[in-house]
Amino acid sequence: MFGLFGSRTKNYKDIHAEAFNKGMKSPNAVLIDVRSPGEFSAGKIAGARNIDLFSPTFQQQIANLPKDKEYYLYCRSGNRSGQACSMMANLGFEKLYNLEGGIISWPY
């Protein structure tokens, strides 16, 4: 019975805006916004690439990304980007960072 409702180990890191802002400036960083194209066009973090989590081609798009980069993902609140980080980790990506609280917590 133990472990049935236990939390699964996360294979990415939730980080605060300050660490996210610093990390995304690394030369090896890729910034990904997983919100819808409409949300993306309404306002984004400069330099972000839009790959909509709910797009039918999301899995294909992330599978084609190089695995040796550092990926900084965000959405509105941090939920969808957390899901995207998990999906990427399952595909073998290792350096995954989720903006805790999403873009609504972004002070920059």
C-alpha positions as a printed NumPy array, in Angstrom:
array([[  0.   ,   0.   ,   0.   ],
       [  2.906,   2.33 ,   0.616],
       [  3.936,   4.194,  -2.49 ],
       [  0.513,   3.969,  -4.141],
       [ -0.124,   7.635,  -3.602],
       [  3.466,   8.716,  -3.141],
       [  4.862,  11.496,  -5.261],
       [  6.944,  10.533,  -8.239],
       [ 10.463,  11.888,  -8.379],
       [ 10.64 ,  14.908, -10.654],
       [ 13.205,  14.734, -13.42 ],
       [ 13.435,  18.516, -13.839],
       [ 13.903,  21.494, -11.542],
       [ 11.33 ,  24.127, -10.61 ],
       [ 13.249,  27.371, -10.196],
       [ 12.307,  30.9  ,  -9.12 ],
       [ 12.272,  33.783, -11.585],
       [ 15.674,  35.109, -10.486],
       [ 17.5  ,  31.809, -11.143],
       [ 15.474,  31.277, -14.339],
       [ 16.397,  34.752, -15.62 ],
       [ 20.072,  34.116, -14.909],
       [ 20.105,  30.592, -16.365],
       [ 18.288,  31.43 , -19.589],
       [ 21.124,  33.816, -20.486],
       [ 23.619,  30.938, -20.66 ],
       [ 25.036,  30.387, -24.168],
       [ 23.791,  26.771, -23.985],
       [ 20.231,  27.737, -22.948],
       [ 17.069,  27.341, -25.014],
       [ 13.989,  29.234, -23.819],
       [ 10.642,  27.581, -24.62 ],
       [  7.144,  28.946, -24.046],
       [  4.639,  26.055, -24.094],
       [  1.51 ,  28.237, -24.123],
       [ -0.869,  28.576, -27.077],
       [  0.131,  30.809, -30.022],
       [ -2.521,  33.319, -28.884],
       [ -1.068,  33.521, -25.377],
       [  2.437,  33.748, -26.843],
       [  1.531,  36.652, -29.143],
       [ -0.109,  38.505, -26.227],
       [  3.237,  38.667, -24.395],
       [  6.337,  36.549, -23.985],
       [  9.782,  36.507, -22.429],
       [ 12.256,  37.941, -24.949],
       [ 14.049,  35.237, -26.911],
       [ 11.45 ,  32.526, -26.27 ],
       [ 10.482,  29.947, -28.855],
       [  6.813,  28.91 , -28.868],
       [  6.095,  25.174, -28.846],
       [  2.458,  24.734, -27.788],
       [  2.059,  21.817, -25.364],
       [ -1.39 ,  21.083, -26.79 ],
       [ -0.26 ,  21.082, -30.426],
       [ -0.638,  17.677, -32.107],
       [  3.022,  17.992, -33.168],
       [  4.425,  18.859, -29.721],
       [  6.097,  15.461, -29.178],
       [  7.64 ,  15.558, -32.659],
       [  8.916,  19.122, -32.194],
       [ 10.627,  18.402, -28.874],
       [ 12.021,  15.065, -30.077],
       [ 13.947,  16.962, -32.77 ],
       [ 15.692,  19.269, -30.276],
       [ 19.348,  18.629, -29.354],
       [ 19.655,  16.852, -26.011],
       [ 22.913,  18.57 , -25.014],
       [ 21.299,  21.975, -24.361],
       [ 19.778,  23.45 , -21.197],
       [ 16.029,  23.955, -21.554],
       [ 14.15 ,  26.691, -19.707],
       [ 10.396,  26.193, -20.034],
       [  7.499,  28.338, -18.943],
       [  3.755,  28.745, -19.372],
       [  1.149,  30.874, -17.629],
       [  1.345,  29.306, -14.158],
       [  4.038,  26.596, -14.317],
       [  1.685,  23.623, -14.724],
       [  1.88 ,  23.026, -18.495],
       [  5.613,  23.718, -18.556],
       [  6.066,  21.178, -15.749],
       [  4.194,  18.614, -17.855],
       [  6.364,  19.502, -20.852],
       [  9.532,  19.098, -18.743],
       [  8.387,  15.611, -17.7  ],
       [  7.698,  14.665, -21.304],
       [ 11.123,  15.919, -22.374],
       [ 12.823,  14.048, -19.52 ],
       [ 11.122,  10.857, -20.69 ],
       [ 12.711,  11.456, -24.102],
       [ 16.196,  11.654, -22.569],
       [ 16.637,  15.385, -21.932],
       [ 18.557,  16.011, -18.715],
       [ 18.921,  19.773, -18.187],
       [ 15.339,  20.944, -17.714],
       [ 14.205,  23.975, -15.748],
       [ 10.612,  25.022, -15.135],
       [  9.715,  28.604, -14.213],
       [  8.006,  28.23 , -10.847],
       [  4.736,  30.178, -10.906],
       [  4.92 ,  30.693, -14.674],
       [  4.998,  33.972, -16.546],
       [  2.497,  35.462, -14.092],
       [  5.329,  35.399, -11.528],
       [  7.841,  36.976, -13.955],
       [  8.986,  40.374, -12.599],
       [ 11.365,  41.281, -15.436]])
